[in-house]
Amino acid sequence: MPGKQSSKVLLAFVEIWGPVDFNAEDTRAWVNTGLDRPGQAHRINVMDRLPRDTGGEVSKAELRAHTGLSTAALG
């Protein structure tokens, strides 16, 4: 529906390996230049290691808990 605002908060998670010059705000701005407003990242979370389950998959539940936002806001 045109004009309807989404109540979801889009987040990105970045795992940094080793000494890297990384600026989360610059990266968020660069990513968002190619996305329409509803698809833009609200925040980039930088982590030493992404939480993974025993099978090696990224644990979305642990990422949600890491954000401090409600599950409903994350979609």
C-alpha positions, 0 to 999 in steps of 0.5 A: 500500500503506497505511503504505508510505513513499515514497523520493522527495523532492518539491521545488519550484522558484520563480523570483523576478522583481524585488524580492519579499518571499518566504519559502521556508519559509512558502511550503512550509508553506502549500503542504503544508497542502493536501497529504497527507503523501506529496505534501508538498514537502520543500524549496523552491528559490528561483532567479533564473532557472529553467534552460531549454532552447533551446525555452524549456522548464524543464530538469528535468535541470539542476534535478536537478543543482542540488539535489545529490540523486541522481536516484534520490531525485528520482524 
